[in-house]
Amino acid sequence: MRTSQLYWVTSKEAPAHAEIISHQLMLRAGFIRRVASGIYTWLPLGMRVLRKVEAVVREEMNQLGAQECLMPMIQPAELWQSTERWQAYGPELLRLQDRHQRSFCLGPTHEEVITDLIKNQINSYKQLPIILYQIQTKFRDEIRPRFGIMRAREFIMKDAYSFHADQASLEKTYEAMYHAYINIFKRLGLQVKAVKADVGSIGGHTSHEFQLLADVGEDVIMYDENSDYAVNQELMYKDLTDNADMILAQKNLKSARGIEVGHIFQLGTKYSQQMQAKVAIQTGELQAVEMGCYGIGISRIVAAAIEQHHDPLGMCWPHAMAPFQVAIIPIGYAQSTAIRAFADRLYQQLKTLGIDSLLDDRSIRPGVAFSEMDLIGIPHRIVMSESGLARNQIEYKARKGSSQWFSMEDLLNFLKRTL
């Protein structure tokens, strides 16, 4: 893409209400704009990052055998009343009525909707297991939305739900989903710890959170560097009463702050029993299906990644999440025919190679272009100048690295190897 075609407005200063670095940088870099408290418009640059996160999540879900669907954001009160969550969920559930005075809510999660679907379409254990997932907008009426996208009222989430004839099948899928989540965060270039966690208001009997390590995290996790042991500190203190020996046996425990970016649950029959979602088993008897649910905060990942990957100049995106892989900055693009022809040729060659590039074809000072590309965190920067072209040399610089000089051919080979 060319900057002249990109809808993109940056600012030097972040608004006073932006408390944390991700919120500040997303506003300054033109990724989001505030509409109301906890509600944001995602602008083209932000959408590019969102879509890249979604693509990785989809690939891992599809590889697992999960099938994508899309459920409504508006949910009828009757479904939530059938699980007694209509009142129990509290004021975070935004309730409303249509013109016929029927009660609905804006869905913060979809256990009731998906269970009702399975209840009415699946009747035999032979049709199980099934994993369905969606990537969709959710709404939670937070009492105090803060930290921008990190704790917004409206957010984008991947939620998956699995259905099984028995506990063994549920555990098998839960384990596979656990490893799929590990793969997702590894592919995105994020440092995340999987920790044993409380099931909270979702319910069930087993759950793990995926905590992205960052100083602004609202959760505290305890972990052992020499093993896979990691636990939410709140749950650890609860466990001390009954499992003191087990907890105290863990050595070298360290604490860190984390941002919850994913959470998986073994729900068991909590929802299926209440909603009468049953299937005929081998004996012919009807039995409530075993359920699992698996969430990832797509939009939250974007903000959390910035908290983990930034410097004083701006964002420092991992490769898989960057809005563009390469920034091309031709100095004097509008004035020099030679520079323009060379920059256009390189841009087309990178396009042919499938390398996502942003060509800065604006008539602005080089220093401004450099600072804006650093602000949005593009991993690779290419600078062309007349003096460089006279020597058949192009300047290359990684987002966190020193400058190097290449010929056009060597640069293309380098980028092929690197990207």
N, C-alpha and C positions, 0 to 999 in steps of 0.2 A: 504494500500500500504506500501511497505518497502522502506526506503530511498535508499537502494542499487539499486532499480529498477527505482527510480524517476530521471528524467532528471532535475537537480536542481543545479545551481551554484550561490552562494551568494558572496557578497563582503563587506568589512568593510566600505569602503568609497563610497559615491555617486559621479558621475561625476560633474564637476564644473558647467555644463550647467543646472543641475537639480535645479530649483529655489524653489519649494515648497515641503512640506514634503511628499505628496503622490507620487510625481515623484521620489524623492530620495529613498523612501522605496520600491517602486515597482521595481526599478532598483537594489537596494541592495539585495532584497529578491529573485531575480530571477523570477519575475512575467512577465516582459517584457524586450525586448531589442530593441534599436533604430536601424532602417534601414536607414532612411533619416529624414530630418526635418519634424516633425509632423506625421511620419509613423513608426509604431512599430510592431514587432512580439510578439504575445502573447504566452508565454511559458506555460508548463503544469500546474503549480500552479495558474497562472493568469487565465487560461482557466477554472479551476475548479470553481473559484469564478464567472466568467462570466456566466457559465452554471447554477449556482445556482440562480443568478439574473434572467436569462432567464426563468427558471422553474417557479418561483413565478409569473412573468409577464404572462407567458402562461396560468397558472392556472386561474388567475383572468380574463384574456381576454376570455378564453373558457367558464368560468362560466357566463360571461356576454352574451354569445351567439355569440361572434365574431368568425369568421372562418379564419384559417391561410392560407395564400398563399405566394408566393414568386415572386417578380417582378424583372426585370433585372436592374442591376446597370447602364448599358449603355442605354441611352435613345436618340431617334432620335430628331434632332433639330425641326422638323415640329411640334411636340407636344408642345414644349416650345414656339414656334413662335405663335401657335394658341391662347395662353393666354398672349402673349406679354411679357413673362418673359425671353425670350432668351437674350434680351439686358438689360431689367430692373434689372435682378438678379445681374448683375455686374461681376467683375473679380473673385468672389468666385466660379462661375460656370466654371468648367474646360471643355473647348470645344476641340474637336478633330475631325479628319476626317479619314475615313477608306480608303482602297486602291482604292475605286471607287469615292473618293472625296465627299462622303456623310458626312454631318455634324452630330455629336453626342455630348453628354455631359456625364460626370460622375455624376450620380444623387445624389444631396444633399437631395432630397425629392421627393415624388412620386405622387403629386396631379394630374399632367397631365396624367400619365400612368394609374392610377386607374380610372380616369374620362373617359378616352377613352375606357377602358374595359367595364365599365357600359353602356356607350353610345351605344356600339355595341351588348350588350347582354341583356339589360333590357328595356322593352318597355311599361310596365303597372304598375300602382300604386299598383296592387295586389301582385307584386313581391317584394315590399318594406315593411318595412325597411331591409337593409342589412348592416352588419358590417364586413369588411375584414381587416386583419392585417398581418404584416410580421415582422420578425426580420432579419435585413439585413445590410450589409456594405454600408455606405454612404461616400461621398467625398465632402469636401468643401475646396477650394484652399485658405486657410487662408493666409493673407498677412504676418502675423507673428505668426506662430504656437508657442505655449509656454505652460508651465505647464504640459508637458508630455501628458498623455491620456486626461487630462482635456480640452485641446484645441488643439486636434490633427486635422490633415487634413482628415485622414481616421478614421472612428469611426463606432461603431455598435449601431443600433437604432431599437426600436420597433415603427413602425408607423401604426396606424389604421385609417380607413376611413369609415364613415357611410353615407348612402344614404336614403332619406326620401321623402315622398309625400307631407309633409307639415311641417311648422315650429314647431307645437306642438310635432310631432314625433321626430324631431331633438332635441328639448329641453329635452325631456324625456331621450333620449340616452345620451345626454351631461351630464345630472345630474347623470345618472348611471355610466358613465365613470369617472366622477369626484370622486365618492365614491370608484370606483374600484382602482383609483390611490391612494387614501388615504389608502386603504387596503394594496396595494402593499408596500408602504413605511413603514407602520406599521409592516407588516410581516418581512420586511428586517431589522427592528430595527433601522430605521433612523428618525431623527428629521427633519421634512419637513413642511413648511408652504405653503398653497395654497393661491396665491395672484392674485388679479385682475391685468391684464396686457394689454399692447398694442398689437395689432394684427401683427404689423410689416409687413415684406415683404410677409408673407403667405396670409394675407388679411382676410376678414370676418368682423363680427361685435361684437363678444364677445370672450374673451379668458381668461384663467387662467394659470399662471405659477406655478410650484411646485418647491419651493426654499429650498434646503438643507442648513441649517444654519451652516456656517463655516467662520472663520476669513478671509480666502483668497478669499471669494466670490467676484466676480466682480460686482454684483448687490447689491443695497441697498433697503431693504424693510421696510415699515412702518406697524406696527401692533398694535392692541389693545389687551392687555392681558385678558380683561374681555369680549371679544366678538370674533366673527369669522372674524372681519374686518381685512384685510391685503391687501396691495397694493404695487406694485412696485413704488419706490419713483419717478421715471421719469414720470410715468403716473399720480401720485398724483399731481405733479407740473403742468401738463397739465390741470388737472381737476380743479385746484384752480381758473382758470379764469371763468369757467362757473358754478362750483358747490362749491363755497367757503363755503357756509353755511353748506352743507353736510359734507365736509371734516373737517371743524373746529369743527363740533359737535362731532367728534370722540374724546373720552377722553383717557388719559393714553397712548397715542401713543408712541411706542418705535421703535428704528431703529436697524436693524441687517444686517449683510452681508450675502448674499446667493449665492449658486451655482445653476443655473437652471438645474434641472434634468428631468423635464417633462413640456409639454406645450400642452394645449388642446384648440381647436378653434371651434366656430360655423361659418362655412364658408358661409352659406347661398347658394346663386346661383352664387357666384363669378366665379367659374370654369365651372360649368355646363352650364351657360348661354353663356359663351365665346366659349365653345366646343360643344354646341348644344346637351347636354346630357339631353334629355327630355323623359317623359313618358306620356302615355294617362291617364288622371284622370277620375273620374266618369262621367263627362259630355261628355267625348270623346275628349276633347281638349288636346293639347300637352302642357306640363308645365315642365320647368326646375326643376330638382330634387334639394332638399335641401341637403347640405353636411356638415359634420363635420370631423375634422381630429384631431388626438390624438397621440402625440409623447412622447417617453421616451428614454433618452440616456442610453442604457444598459452599454456601456463601461465607460461612464462618471460617472455613479453611483458608479462603483468600486473605481475610484479615489476619488470621493467626499466622500464616506464612510470612506476612510482612513483619510481624512482631519478632519472628525468629530470624528473618533475613533482611536486614537493612543496615545502613551506615549513615554518617552525617549528610551524605549527598542525596540519599533517597532509598528507594527499594533496591533489593539485590535478588531478583527472582531466581529460584532453581530453574534449570533449563525447561523442564516439562510444563512449567506454569507461566513462563514469560509471555507477555502479549505479542512480542516479536522476538525472534532469535537474534537478528542482526539489525543494527542501525547504520545506514549509509549517510554520511554527512559530506557532501561535496561543497567545498568552500568556493563561492562565486558561481554557483550553479546557473543563476539567471543571467550573469554577465559573460561567462566564458562558454563558447561553443564546444571547445575541446573537453572541458570539465563535464558539461552536460551530456555529451555523447558518451564519454567514458562511464559516467555514473549510470546512465540509462542502460548501457550494455551490461554492466555488472549486475544491476537490479534484475534484468531479464534472465541472466544466467543463473542467479540464485533462485529465481522463481522457477526456472526449468528444473533445477535440482530439488525443488520442494522445500527450500529453506525460506521460512517466513521472515520477510524483511520489511523495514520501514525506510523509505527514501525521503530524506529531508530536502524538499525542493523549495523551501521558503527563502525569501530574501531577508535573512536575519544575521546578526553577528555570530561568528563561530562560537564564542564563549557562551552565548545564550543557548545555542543548539546543543552544545556539550552538556550544559547543566540540566537541560530538560530531558535529554536522553538518560542521564544518570538518575534523574528523579524518578522516571518510570521504570528504571531497572533493567533495560535491555542488556542481555549478557555479553554481546559482542558489538564493538563499534569500529566502523571503517571510515577513515577520513581521507578525502582526496583534495589535493591542492595542485596548483600549476607547477610549483617547484618540485613536488614529488613526482608528478607525471613526466616532467622533463628528464627525470632519472629513471623512469619506468618503475616507480616505487609507490606503494600505497601503505598508509599507516594503519595498523591494526592495534586495538587495545581491548582486552577483556575488561568487564565491569570492575573487577578487582584485580588489576594487574598493570604491568608497565607496557609501554608502546613497543611494537615491533614493526619492521618494514618488510614488505613482500612485493614481488612482482605479481601481476594479475594471475598468472598461471599458478604460481606457488600459493597465493592466497586462496584460490578456489580449491586447490588440493588440501590445504590446511583446514578449511571450513568443512570439506567433505569428511575428513577424518574426525574432526571435532564434533560435528553435528550429526 
